[in-house]
Amino acid sequence: MKSTIKRVSLAGVILLLAQSTIYAQFSLVGQVRTRTELRNGLGNLAPKNAPAAFFTSQRTRLTFGYKWDRVQFQTSIQDVRVWGQDASTINNADGNRLMVHEAWAEVTLANSADTTIKFKPIQNLSLKIGRQELVYDDVRLLGNLDWLQQGRRFDAALLKGQHMGWALDLGVGFNQNTDAFGTVGDNYTPGNVAALALSNKNVSLTIPAGFIPTAGKSGAPVLATPLSTNGQNQQFKSFQMAYLTHKFNQTKFSALFFKDDFQKYRTDSLGSAAAGYVYGRRYDVAGTNSRLTYGAMLTGQLGNTSSKLGKVQWQAFAYGQGGKDRDGLNIKKAYHYGGNIMFQKGLLSVGPGYEVLSGNDATTIQSGETSRFDPLYGTPHRHWGYMDYFYVGTGSPAGGLKDAFLKFKYANTRLTTTFDIHYFALAAPTYNKMTDAPVGALLSNKLGMEYDFVANYALNKFTNLEFGYSVMNGTNSLEYAKQGTMGEKNHIGTWSYLMINIRPDFLAAKPANK
């Protein structure tokens, strides 16, 4: 025990003696982020007379980084939990929520400024490999989902090149469940499943590898943990991507090609007549369903805050999807486009925007087809209302989405406040199939209005306080499109939160006293 203490003490002394070198090469950043929420209609309209939910969640994260001339390394470890969800004491069987969020290394292959590297055809080239965040543009299609306490990361390899002002990223990922001896083939079970499931006779049955239970014969998969945004029912098997960008004066151009492949499956069941059956999907079918997403974005700026008209920031984008979706449906004419503009004068900003995500036209869609655009692995919370009604874990309307919005912002040195107004509507005709509706009746396309207010105050260099309050004024169409009922939910949803974000940089030098 004494020798261990001596070794730890010696290591501490060495670290202190090498402090100046450590500051130059290492980074160590912590984060404690608590968010206290009052939910009464977040994500979906709440049942009538249902009590509001109230809780506090916390993310604790420690990020360690190292940088040398030709190598960068970073690992991020985090713990995510809701206050009180664990007993005050735990045993070994309880486990915890500690996980590796990031663990990657980036190796420089070419650098025109480094005379010791002989490879010169490209100015900068590097390979980044390991568990990492993919963050591009405005995190519309690829993002780290940082609003969610768990965040999002990918196990991937990324080849990054820069030359003459152009930047190109080429990425690949390939997922597998196990590397155990005896494993054959590369079929992938794309979800976390509980060890047991109840049969239709309420008997617990063991779930074998390669099988995901569903809610009934044709229901949604029953997973131990949600997979991602937009109510996804399976994780991709593999992906390949290319991202190209260049800045022309004050206008940035970017283009994205993203192909994700989903393991094919067949419907099956397990159990017996005596014990009952568990229905589900068996992932033992060779091959994948491949989906292609492609498009471009332009962002620009005119003037500055002191000019006569102020600073004008604008954005326009258009994307399409083709191939097959995760369930093998043929994707037909799926698209996402939009634009927005923001006028800033002094500390105030205001601007409108409009976006469309395609959906299924109930009057023309054929069996085996879909026209629903899926915004991939982005951060929906940032774009389609802070109350997370669309393209998050609760899914999205089959008829797609139109979003017309107006945003206001005030920002000074410490305080930033925003107020957003959204008008949501269906993008395609959707049948009303309630039993009391006439045959062929269509839903009204109006889904609702959402109002989002956020105030963020920088308490000090490492600490931010944020308060948010949102209201959803929904309609019968919203209730039906999201939950399949009418008149059973409270159409006024509210949500408020207080978030404290403490993010110290442990190796930052303290400013000298003046």
C-alpha positions in Angstrom: 0.0 0.0 0.0 2.8 2.4 0.9 4.7 1.7 -2.3 1.5 2.4 -4.3 1.1 5.8 -2.5 4.7 6.6 -3.2 4.3 5.9 -6.9 1.2 8.0 -7.1 2.9 10.9 -5.2 5.9 10.6 -7.5 3.7 10.8 -10.6 2.0 13.9 -9.2 5.3 15.6 -8.6 6.5 14.8 -12.1 3.2 16.2 -13.5 3.7 19.4 -11.5 7.4 19.8 -12.6 6.3 19.3 -16.2 3.4 21.7 -15.9 4.5 24.1 -18.7 5.0 21.2 -21.2 1.7 19.7 -20.2 -0.2 22.9 -20.9 1.3 23.0 -24.4 0.4 19.4 -25.3 -2.5 18.3 -23.1 -6.0 19.4 -22.5 -8.3 18.3 -19.7 -11.9 19.7 -19.6 -14.7 18.7 -17.3 -18.4 19.2 -17.5 -21.3 18.9 -15.0 -24.6 19.8 -16.7 -27.8 19.5 -14.8 -31.2 20.2 -16.4 -34.4 20.4 -14.3 -37.5 20.1 -16.4 -41.3 20.4 -16.0 -42.9 18.5 -18.8 -46.6 18.6 -19.7 -46.9 17.7 -23.3 -43.2 17.5 -24.5 -42.7 15.4 -27.7 -46.3 14.3 -27.8 -49.6 15.9 -26.6 -50.3 14.7 -23.0 -53.5 12.9 -22.0 -56.3 15.1 -20.7 -55.9 15.8 -16.9 -52.5 14.0 -16.8 -50.2 15.4 -14.1 -47.0 17.1 -15.3 -43.6 15.3 -15.0 -40.8 16.9 -13.0 -37.2 15.7 -12.7 -33.5 16.6 -12.9 -31.1 14.9 -15.3 -27.3 15.2 -15.2 -24.4 14.7 -17.5 -20.9 14.4 -16.0 -18.2 14.4 -18.7 -14.4 14.4 -18.6 -12.5 15.0 -21.9 -8.8 14.4 -22.2 -6.8 15.5 -25.3 -3.2 15.4 -26.5 -1.8 17.2 -29.5 1.6 16.7 -31.2 2.8 17.9 -34.6 1.5 14.8 -36.4 -0.9 13.1 -34.0 -4.0 14.2 -32.1 -5.7 12.1 -29.5 -8.9 12.6 -27.5 -11.1 10.5 -25.2 -14.3 11.6 -23.5 -15.9 9.6 -20.6 -19.3 10.5 -19.4 -21.9 9.4 -16.9 -25.6 10.2 -17.6 -28.4 9.7 -15.1 -31.6 11.1 -13.6 -31.4 12.2 -10.0 -32.8 9.5 -7.8 -33.1 6.8 -10.4 -30.4 4.8 -8.6 -30.6 3.6 -5.0 -28.3 5.5 -2.6 -26.2 2.3 -2.4 -25.7 -0.2 -5.2 -24.4 -3.7 -5.6 -22.3 -5.2 -8.4 -25.4 -6.3 -10.3 -26.8 -2.8 -10.6 -24.2 -1.5 -12.9 -24.0 2.2 -13.9 -24.2 4.6 -16.9 -20.6 5.3 -17.3 -19.6 5.1 -21.0 -17.0 6.1 -23.4 -18.4 9.0 -25.5 -15.3 9.6 -27.6 -12.0 7.8 -28.1 -10.2 8.7 -31.3 -6.8 9.5 -32.7 -6.0 11.6 -35.7 -2.7 11.1 -37.6 -1.3 13.7 -40.0 -0.4 12.2 -43.3 0.5 15.4 -45.2 1.2 19.0 -44.2 2.6 21.5 -46.6 4.1 23.5 -43.7 6.0 20.5 -42.3 9.3 20.1 -44.2 9.9 16.7 -42.7 6.9 15.2 -44.5 7.8 14.3 -48.1 4.2 13.8 -49.3 3.3 17.1 -51.0 0.5 16.6 -53.5 -2.1 17.9 -51.0 -1.7 20.7 -48.5 -3.2 18.8 -45.5 -4.3 15.2 -45.1 -5.1 13.3 -42.0 -6.8 10.1 -40.8 -9.1 10.2 -37.8 -10.2 6.9 -36.5 -12.1 5.6 -33.5 -15.3 6.7 -31.6 -16.0 10.3 -32.6 -18.6 12.9 -33.2 -19.6 13.8 -36.7 -20.6 17.5 -36.8 -21.3 19.2 -40.1 -22.9 22.5 -41.1 -25.8 23.4 -38.8 -26.1 19.7 -37.5 -29.2 19.4 -39.7 -28.3 15.9 -41.0 -25.1 15.0 -39.1 -24.6 16.2 -35.5 -23.5 15.3 -32.0 -27.1 15.7 -30.6 -25.5 17.6 -27.7 -28.9 18.7 -26.3 -29.6 15.1 -25.4 -27.6 14.4 -22.2 -26.3 11.1 -23.8 -25.2 12.9 -27.0 -24.4 10.9 -30.2 -21.1 9.4 -31.5 -20.0 7.1 -34.3 -17.5 4.4 -34.5 -15.8 5.4 -37.8 -12.8 6.2 -39.8 -12.5 9.7 -41.4 -10.0 10.7 -44.1 -9.8 14.5 -44.0 -8.1 16.5 -46.8 -7.6 20.3 -47.4 -6.2 21.9 -50.5 -6.4 25.4 -52.0 -9.3 26.4 -49.8 -11.3 23.2 -50.5 -12.0 20.6 -47.8 -13.1 17.0 -48.4 -14.0 14.4 -45.7 -14.4 10.8 -46.6 -15.9 8.6 -43.9 -16.8 4.9 -43.3 -18.3 2.9 -40.5 -19.1 -0.8 -40.1 -21.0 -2.1 -37.1 -21.0 -5.6 -35.6 -22.4 -7.1 -32.4 -19.5 -9.3 -31.3 -16.1 -10.6 -32.1 -16.6 -13.9 -30.1 -15.1 -17.1 -31.4 -17.5 -19.2 -33.4 -19.3 -16.2 -34.9 -19.9 -16.7 -38.6 -21.0 -14.3 -41.2 -21.6 -10.6 -40.6 -25.3 -10.3 -39.9 -26.0 -7.4 -37.5 -28.7 -7.2 -34.9 -29.3 -3.4 -34.9 -30.6 -2.7 -31.4 -30.3 -3.4 -27.7 -32.8 -6.0 -26.6 -33.8 -7.2 -23.1 -32.9 -10.8 -22.2 -36.6 -11.7 -21.6 -39.9 -10.8 -23.3 -43.5 -11.5 -22.4 -45.4 -13.8 -24.8 -49.0 -13.2 -25.8 -49.9 -15.5 -22.8 -47.8 -13.4 -20.4 -45.1 -16.0 -20.1 -41.5 -14.8 -20.0 -39.4 -16.2 -22.9 -35.7 -15.9 -23.4 -34.7 -13.8 -26.5 -32.0 -15.4 -28.6 -29.3 -13.6 -30.4 -30.3 -12.2 -33.7 -33.9 -11.6 -32.7 -35.7 -8.3 -31.9 -39.3 -8.6 -30.4 -42.0 -6.4 -31.8 -45.3 -5.1 -30.4 -47.5 -7.7 -32.0 -47.1 -9.4 -35.4 -46.5 -6.2 -37.3 -45.7 -3.7 -34.5 -42.6 -1.6 -33.8 -39.5 -3.2 -32.4 -39.4 -3.4 -28.6 -35.9 -2.2 -27.6 -34.2 -1.9 -24.2 -33.0 1.6 -25.1 -34.0 4.0 -27.9 -31.7 4.1 -30.9 -31.6 7.6 -32.2 -33.7 10.5 -33.5 -36.8 10.2 -35.7 -38.1 7.1 -33.9 -35.5 4.9 -35.7 -36.2 1.2 -35.2 -32.7 0.0 -36.1 -29.1 1.2 -36.1 -27.3 1.2 -39.5 -25.1 -1.7 -40.4 -22.6 0.5 -42.2 -22.2 3.9 -43.7 -20.1 5.7 -46.3 -20.0 9.4 -46.7 -18.3 12.3 -48.5 -18.5 16.0 -47.5 -17.1 18.8 -49.6 -16.9 22.4 -48.6 -15.4 25.7 -49.8 -15.8 29.3 -48.9 -16.1 32.0 -51.5 -15.6 35.4 -49.8 -18.5 35.5 -47.3 -20.4 32.6 -48.8 -19.8 29.0 -47.8 -20.7 26.1 -50.0 -21.1 22.5 -48.8 -22.2 19.3 -50.3 -23.0 16.0 -48.6 -23.4 12.4 -49.9 -24.3 9.9 -47.2 -25.1 6.2 -47.8 -26.3 4.1 -44.8 -27.0 0.4 -45.0 -29.5 -1.5 -42.9 -29.4 -5.2 -42.2 -32.3 -7.1 -43.9 -34.6 -9.1 -41.7 -37.6 -11.5 -41.8 -40.7 -11.6 -39.6 -40.7 -14.6 -37.2 -41.9 -15.7 -33.8 -40.6 -17.8 -30.9 -42.4 -19.8 -28.2 -45.0 -22.5 -28.3 -48.8 -23.0 -28.1 -48.6 -23.7 -24.4 -46.3 -20.8 -23.5 -47.5 -18.4 -26.1 -45.6 -16.5 -28.7 -43.3 -13.5 -29.0 -43.4 -12.0 -32.4 -40.4 -10.1 -33.9 -37.7 -9.7 -36.5 -35.0 -12.2 -37.1 -31.8 -10.7 -38.6 -30.4 -13.7 -40.4 -31.1 -12.6 -44.0 -28.1 -11.8 -46.2 -27.7 -8.3 -47.5 -28.6 -4.8 -46.6 -31.2 -2.1 -47.6 -29.2 0.9 -48.7 -30.4 4.5 -48.5 -28.7 7.4 -50.3 -28.9 11.0 -49.1 -27.4 13.8 -51.1 -27.6 17.6 -51.4 -26.0 21.0 -50.8 -26.2 24.0 -48.6 -25.2 27.7 -49.0 -24.7 30.1 -46.1 -23.7 33.7 -46.4 -23.3 37.0 -44.8 -23.8 40.6 -46.0 -22.6 43.8 -44.3 -21.9 44.1 -40.6 -23.7 45.2 -37.4 -22.5 48.8 -37.8 -23.6 49.2 -41.4 -26.8 51.0 -42.4 -28.8 47.8 -42.9 -26.9 45.9 -40.3 -25.5 42.4 -40.7 -27.6 40.0 -42.8 -27.0 36.2 -42.5 -28.8 33.8 -44.9 -29.0 30.1 -45.6 -30.5 28.0 -48.4 -30.3 24.2 -48.8 -31.9 21.3 -50.7 -31.5 17.5 -50.1 -32.9 14.4 -51.6 -33.1 10.7 -50.7 -33.3 7.5 -52.7 -32.7 3.8 -52.5 -34.5 1.7 -49.8 -35.3 2.7 -46.2 -34.4 0.5 -43.2 -37.5 -1.6 -43.6 -36.9 -2.2 -47.3 -39.5 0.3 -48.7 -38.5 1.9 -52.0 -37.8 5.6 -51.4 -39.6 7.7 -54.0 -39.1 11.4 -54.4 -38.1 12.2 -50.8 -36.8 15.7 -50.3 -35.9 18.4 -47.8 -35.4 22.0 -48.7 -35.6 25.4 -47.0 -34.1 28.8 -46.3 -33.9 31.5 -43.7 -32.5 35.0 -43.2 -31.5 36.9 -40.1 -31.1 40.7 -39.8 -28.9 42.0 -37.0 -28.6 45.6 -35.9 -26.6 46.2 -32.8 -27.6 43.6 -30.1 -30.9 42.7 -31.8 -31.6 40.1 -34.5 -34.8 39.1 -36.3 -35.6 36.9 -39.3 -38.0 34.5 -40.9 -37.5 31.0 -42.4 -39.4 28.2 -44.1 -38.6 24.5 -44.4 -40.3 21.4 -45.9 -39.6 17.7 -45.2 -41.5 15.5 -47.6 -44.0 12.9 -46.5 -46.3 10.2 -48.0 -49.2 11.6 -50.1 -52.0 9.2 -48.9 -53.9 9.7 -52.2 -51.1 8.4 -54.4 -48.5 6.4 -52.4 -48.2 2.8 -53.4 -47.7 -0.3 -51.3 -43.9 -0.9 -50.8 -43.1 2.8 -51.3 -42.3 5.7 -49.1 -41.7 9.4 -49.7 -40.8 10.3 -46.2 -37.5 12.2 -45.8 -35.5 11.1 -42.8 -33.1 13.8 -41.5 -30.5 11.2 -40.7 -28.4 11.7 -37.6 -28.7 15.4 -36.9 -29.9 17.5 -34.0 -33.7 18.0 -34.6 -34.0 20.0 -31.3 -32.2 22.8 -33.0 -34.5 23.1 -36.0 -38.1 22.0 -35.6 -39.1 23.4 -32.2 -37.6 22.9 -28.8 -40.5 20.8 -27.6 -39.2 17.9 -29.8 -42.5 16.9 -31.5 -40.9 16.1 -34.9 -38.0 13.8 -36.0 -36.9 12.8 -32.5 -37.5 9.6 -30.5 -41.3 9.9 -30.8 -41.1 9.9 -34.6 -42.7 12.2 -37.1 -46.0 12.4 -39.1 -46.2 10.2 -42.2 -47.4 13.3 -44.1 -44.1 15.1 -43.5 -43.7 18.6 -42.2 -43.9 22.2 -43.3 -42.3 24.7 -40.8 -42.7 28.5 -41.2 -40.9 30.3 -38.4 -39.9 33.8 -37.2 -37.0 34.2 -34.8 -35.9 37.0 -32.5 -32.6 37.3 -30.6 -31.0 39.7 -28.2 -27.3 39.2 -27.2 -24.9 41.2 -25.1 -21.6 40.2 -23.4 -23.2 37.9 -20.8 -26.9 37.5 -21.6 -28.5 36.0 -24.7 -32.3 35.6 -25.1 -34.2 34.1 -28.0 -37.9 33.8 -28.9 -39.0 31.6 -31.8 -42.5 31.2 -33.3 -43.2 28.1 -35.4 -46.2 27.3 -37.6 -46.3 23.5 -38.3 -48.3 21.8 -41.0 -48.4 18.5 -42.9 -46.5 18.5 -46.1 -48.7 15.9 -47.9 -52.4 14.9 -47.8 -53.2 12.4 -45.0 -56.4 10.4 -44.6 -58.5 10.7 -41.5 -59.2 7.1 -40.7 -61.2 7.6 -37.5 -64.3 5.4 -37.3 -66.6 8.5 -37.4 -64.9 10.2 -40.3 -66.3 9.9 -43.9 -64.5 7.5 -46.3 -61.7 9.4 -48.0 -61.8 12.3 -45.6 -58.4 14.2 -45.2 -56.9 15.7 -42.2 -56.6 19.5 -41.9 -52.9 20.2 -42.7 -52.5 22.5 -39.7 -50.6 20.8 -36.9 -50.1 23.6 -34.5 -48.1 26.6 -33.3 -45.1 26.5 -31.0 -43.6 29.3 -29.0 -40.0 28.9 -27.6 -38.3 31.3 -25.2 -34.7 30.8 -24.0 -32.5 33.0 -21.8 -28.8 32.1 -21.3 -26.5 33.9 -18.9 -22.7 33.5 -18.6 -22.0 33.5 -14.9 -18.3 33.2 -15.4 -15.8 31.7 -17.8 -16.8 28.1 -17.1 -20.5 28.4 -16.0 -23.7 29.1 -17.9 -27.3 29.3 -16.6 -30.1 28.7 -19.0 -33.8 28.9 -18.6 -36.4 27.9 -21.2 -40.2 27.9 -21.5 -42.1 26.5 -24.5 -45.8 26.2 -25.4 -47.3 23.9 -28.1 -50.8 24.9 -29.3 -51.7 21.6 -31.1 -54.7 20.5 -33.1 -56.6 17.3 -33.7 -54.4 16.8 -36.8 -51.3 16.8 -34.6 -52.9 14.3 -32.2 -53.9 12.0 -35.0 -50.7 12.3 -37.0 -48.5 11.5 -34.0 -50.7 9.3 -31.8 -53.6 8.0 -33.9 -56.4 9.5 -31.7 -58.6 12.6 -31.7 -60.0 14.5 -28.8 -58.3 12.3 -26.2 -55.2 14.5 -25.6 -54.7 18.0 -24.1 -53.9 20.2 -27.1 -51.9 22.7 -25.0 -48.5 21.4 -24.2 -46.0 23.2 -22.0 -42.4 22.7 -21.0 -39.9 24.6 -18.9 -36.4 23.9 -17.7 -33.5 25.3 -15.8 -30.0 24.1 -16.9 -26.7 24.7 -15.2 -23.7 24.0 -17.4 -20.3 24.0 -15.6 -17.4 23.2 -17.9 -14.0 23.9 -16.3 -10.8 23.7 -18.2 -8.5 22.2 -15.6 -5.3 23.2 -17.3 -6.2 26.8 -18.2 -3.9 29.4 -16.7 -5.5 31.8 -14.3 -5.4 35.4 -15.5 -3.0 37.7 -13.8 -4.4 40.1 -11.3 -4.5 43.7 -12.6 
